[in-house]
């Protein structure tokens, strides 16, 4: 089969996947927004005055914003590619635009996971310096940081299979666990510091 015909078939198939891509990306965006919010609250729990806690919160928020921006660029770009593929447009031009969009979104993802990994490392350092009960959380956070930095490396190396595996491992298992654990830790910390009369209400 000639290459232009194969590309036409591929992009016509790609159009059928766009509703699913938008659905999955919307869920992921909500998850990253939750991560940025929890990171901001974790800064207060670990000590707003600690440089490591403030740095972790800033980097985690910046990483989440970078990932969301890259994903929105990818969604808009894929919609444009789909419109071009279903109309009379040169397939090589469509292919070039799709390649540019994918490379741009991957650059955003690389930056996002690098920032998130650095932010998690800063959180782990801040937690290790506080109460002993935070050390297990610090170790888990450091593990999550390593996964995110490895994910960033997989984007830089162009290893798509490894990237998909790491995204699945982090997105389905480690990151939700970190969000739940951190939220429970924050809630417990606020309960301990609440005035006695508020606890009895």
Buried (B, 14 or more C-beta within 10 A) or exposed (E): EEEEEEBBEEBEEBBEEBEEBEEEBEEBBEBBBBBBBBBEBBBEBBBEEBEBBBBBBBBBBBBBBBBBBBBBBBBEBBBBBBEBBEEEBEBEEBBEBBEEBBEBBBBBBBBBBBBBBBBBBBBBBBBBBBEEEBBEBBEBBBBBBBBBBBBBBBBEEEEEEBBEEBBEBBBEEBBBEBBEBBBEBBEEBEEEEEEEEEEEE
